[in-house]
Amino acid sequence: MPDPLIAQLKVLVVETLRLEDVTPAEIPDDEPLIGGGLSLDSIDALELVVRLEKEFGIKIASSEESRTALASIKTLAAFIRERADPSRLPS
């Protein structure tokens, strides 16, 4: 059974960054988000951080924390699970 948070994060990445040539299903769970196959840059990372903070009520305090959290969809899901109010997570 697919992880609902990972599925939601993939949709969020595609919507937030307006990726026209990528579907959520095409984003690998373990591939680097920044500098990986999606070719995301620091501006994309900033947009994504702002959306994640609003969506999940979390705070990504530094660029180092951002790099760690955005290493991949899987690491992002783990980061959010550690910090978000469980009521804001998909069930």
C-alpha positions in Angstrom: 0.0 0.0 0.0 1.5 3.4 -1.0 2.5 5.8 1.8 -0.2 8.6 1.7 2.3 11.3 2.9 4.8 10.4 0.1 2.0 10.5 -2.4 0.9 13.9 -1.1 4.4 15.3 -1.2 4.9 14.2 -4.8 1.7 16.1 -5.8 2.8 19.1 -3.7 6.2 19.2 -5.5 4.6 19.1 -9.0 1.9 21.7 -8.1 4.2 24.1 -6.2 6.9 24.1 -8.8 4.5 23.9 -11.7 6.4 20.9 -13.3 4.6 20.5 -16.6 6.6 17.6 -17.9 6.5 15.5 -14.7 3.7 13.5 -13.0 3.8 12.8 -9.3 4.2 9.0 -10.1 7.4 9.7 -12.0 9.2 11.2 -9.0 11.3 8.4 -7.3 11.1 8.2 -3.5 14.9 8.1 -3.1 16.2 10.3 -5.9 17.8 13.7 -4.8 15.3 16.5 -5.2 17.9 19.2 -5.6 20.3 18.7 -8.4 18.7 15.3 -9.3 16.5 14.2 -12.1 14.0 17.0 -11.5 16.8 19.7 -11.9 15.5 21.7 -9.0 17.6 24.7 -7.9 17.8 26.8 -4.8 14.8 29.0 -5.8 12.7 25.9 -6.2 13.9 24.7 -2.8 12.8 28.0 -1.2 9.4 27.8 -2.9 9.0 24.2 -1.7 10.0 25.1 1.9 7.5 27.9 2.1 4.7 25.6 0.9 5.7 22.8 3.2 5.8 25.2 6.2 2.3 26.4 5.4 0.9 22.9 4.6 2.3 21.0 7.6 2.9 23.8 10.2 6.6 23.0 10.4 9.6 25.2 10.5 12.7 24.6 8.4 15.1 26.9 10.2 18.3 26.9 8.1 19.7 26.2 4.7 21.5 23.1 6.1 18.2 21.8 7.6 16.6 22.4 4.2 19.3 20.5 2.4 18.8 17.6 4.8 15.0 17.6 4.6 14.9 17.9 0.8 17.5 15.2 0.1 14.7 13.0 -1.3 10.9 12.5 -1.0 11.6 9.8 1.5 13.8 12.0 3.7 11.3 14.8 3.4 8.5 12.5 4.6 10.6 11.4 7.6 11.4 15.1 8.4 7.7 16.1 8.3 6.6 13.1 10.4 9.1 14.1 13.1 8.0 17.7 13.3 4.4 18.1 12.1 1.3 17.9 14.3 -0.1 14.4 13.5 -3.5 15.9 12.7 -2.0 17.7 9.7 -0.7 14.4 8.2 -2.7 12.3 5.7 -4.0 9.1 7.1 
